Amino acid sequence: MSEMIKFNVPPYAEKAMDYIVECVKNQKICGDGAYTKKCSEWIEKQTGTAKCLLTTSCTHATELAALLADIKPGDEIIMPAYTFVSTADAFVLRGAVPVFVDIRPDTMNLDEKRIEDAVTERTRAIVPVHYAGIACEMDAIMEIADRHGLVVIEDAAQGIMSSYKGKALGTIGDFGCFSFHETKNYSMGEGGALLIRDQKNVENAEIIREKGTNRSKFFRGQIDKYTWVNYGSSYLPSDMNAAYLYAQLEIADQINRSRLALWDRYYKNLEPLQKAGKLELPVVPEGCVHNAHMFYVKTADLKERTDFIDYLKGKGIMSVFHYIPLHTAPAGKRFGRFHGEDRYTTKESERLARLPMYYGLKEEQVDQICETIAAFYGE
Ligand SMILES: *Cc1c(COP(=O)(O)O)cnc(C)c1O
């Protein structure tokens, strides 16, 4: 039997080793060093955001955004239930109530047509999640937010290098959150970034990220001593982690092209099965440029998905499913509520299986995976 095909391999760029060694030799391993600066500037240039702050995770970037948006106990936050727990956690920590709205079955994103009905006097924010790096319908979402005076915080954990009508994901709402976890397209082990659209929020963001101090201003030489000026926490990563990430950002286009080629190959190979009505493939709406964060298929139902994953595993191919919709989880029931009917969230989540996708996966392996899937469907 051929070698096992892993579901994920963390991205790595060769220069990382030199950069990390440089941090260690120079004894510059704490936060906000040279590599943190290089990464933030790279992200600012690539996305066009006013400001990017590197953080210890996307979860922390979202927490920082919740603090900046001044989310208070009892505030309601509209989000999908088909997402990772962090999307809700960041707001639950502030005492807010996640209000889950159904998703669209084509993109698995928040259904923009169901948002407005969930808005109440207590609604403060909308948190669209760009699933698989494919954009939510942001024009409609921003229009609803404007009309009701709501903050928009984009969970763009999976969305770096993707865009919506020419705008980088994470730059459209007031705040955008990226993840550099090892399962994402670019990684620093654990890490993330907060993108800030408006200059007016930058100073406070720097303060909250630095334990409520004005240390960032001090480092820039704008003041001669720093002090405690607001509440805050510690959201800055070690420069060693940033060094690991920067090596990948330098070859970001190469990584992106390589992932997109794998994604296209999966699509082309599996299209006949979709045409034959055996399974469904991802949908990329017009105006969305994606980053091949993920390749998934949808089986007929939960039973078929279990058999599908088991069958692939038996052939040495690791595929996985996610997420258990948050409103059905113990904490989701305790802290949040689902508004309207769950027409697609649960049903579609039970059909979805993710296939191996990482920088370095080989085209022959994609072919092998697709042949195995065809065999599962008796083709
Ligand atoms: C990965 C992910 C997160 C969390 O990212 P961390 O960097 O691990 O905190 C949040 N939301 C979504 C949609 C994700 O995929």
The ligand as a Gaussian input file, in Angstrom:
#p B3LYP/6-31G(d) Opt

LIG

0 1
 C       -8.990000      28.739000      12.864000
 C      -10.205000      29.542000      13.102000
 C      -10.344000      30.369000      14.221000
 C       -9.363000      30.394000      15.364000
 O       -8.066000      30.697000      15.024000
 P       -6.920000      30.610000      16.135000
 O       -5.798000      31.351000      15.490000
 O       -6.622000      29.173000      16.365000
 O       -7.416000      31.292000      17.362000
 C      -11.475000      31.163000      14.327000
 N      -12.437000      31.124000      13.394000
 C      -12.360000      30.331000      12.316000
 C      -13.458000      30.355000      11.305000
 C      -11.249000      29.501000      12.141000
 O      -11.183000      28.697000      11.067000

